[in-house]
Amino acid sequence: MESQNHDTKALWKILFWLINSILFATILAFMYFLLEDHIDDYMKKPVYTKEQIAEFSKQRAINLREERENNRDLVEDGIHVQTGLVADKNLQLIIGTCTSCHSAKLITQNRATRQGWKNMIVWMQETQGLNYLGKNEPIVLDYLAEHYAPKEEGRRANLDVEAIKWFVLELGEENGN
C-alpha cells in the first residue's frame, strides 16, 4: 500500500480554525440568548423627529421648573430655591418671621450691620405692625448679620494695571490720518 503524505501542519490549521469558529459561534449564540430582550427592545425603540424631541425637551423643562417651584425645601448651592435666602439651621424661622409680611427679596437685596438690621426691625414694629419677636429676635439678627452684612467688595476686583499688556494702535493712511 502506498503511504499518503499529508501536510499535517495545514490540517492542524484547518482543525484549529474550525474549532475556533465553532467556539466563537457558540459564544455569540449564548450572548444573543442572554441579551435577546435588550436587543429586541433596542430594535423596537421609536424614532422621533426633531420637532418631537424639541417638544419633549420643552415639556421636561416645564416639569423641572414646576418641580423646583413646588418643592418648598429645595436647596441648591446653599440657597433656598423658593425664597432665595441663604439656607442654614434657622432658615425656617426667618421664612416664618419675615416673609409672612414681605417678600424674601426685600432681605436679599439689602445689606446691613447687626445694628442696621435691628433698626429696620424697630422701624417695622413702630410703623408696619411687626409684632415683638421675643426670644427669636437675637436669632433673626444673627442670621441677617451673618448672611446679609455689608460687603467690602465692589462690583468687580480692581484692575492690576501693571499686569496688563498694553498695545499701541498705529493708525495708518487708510484711516484718514
BELFEN-V773303 format. One record per residue. BURIAL is b if it has 16 or more other ideal C-beta (glycine too) atoms within 10 Angstrom, else e. Layout:
((BURIAL) (BURIAL))
This chain:
((e) (e) (e) (e) (e) (e) (e) (e) (e) (e) (e) (e) (e) (e) (e) (e) (e) (e) (e) (e) (e) (e) (e) (e) (e) (e) (e) (e) (e) (e) (e) (e) (e) (e) (e) (e) (e) (e) (e) (e) (e) (e) (e) (e) (e) (e) (e) (e) (e) (e) (e) (e) (e) (e) (e) (e) (e) (e) (e) (e) (e) (e) (e) (e) (e) (e) (e) (e) (e) (e) (e) (e) (e) (e) (e) (e) (e) (e) (e) (b) (b) (b) (b) (e) (b) (b) (b) (e) (e) (b) (b) (e) (e) (b) (b) (e) (b) (b) (b) (e) (e) (e) (e) (b) (e) (e) (b) (e) (e) (e) (e) (e) (e) (e) (e) (b) (b) (b) (e) (b) (b) (e) (e) (b) (e) (e) (e) (e) (e) (b) (e) (e) (b) (e) (e) (e) (e) (e) (e) (b) (b) (e) (b) (b) (b) (e) (b) (b) (e) (e) (e) (e) (e) (e) (e) (e) (e) (e) (e) (e) (e) (e) (e) (e) (e) (e) (e) (e) (e) (e) (e) (e) (e) (e) (e) (e) (e))
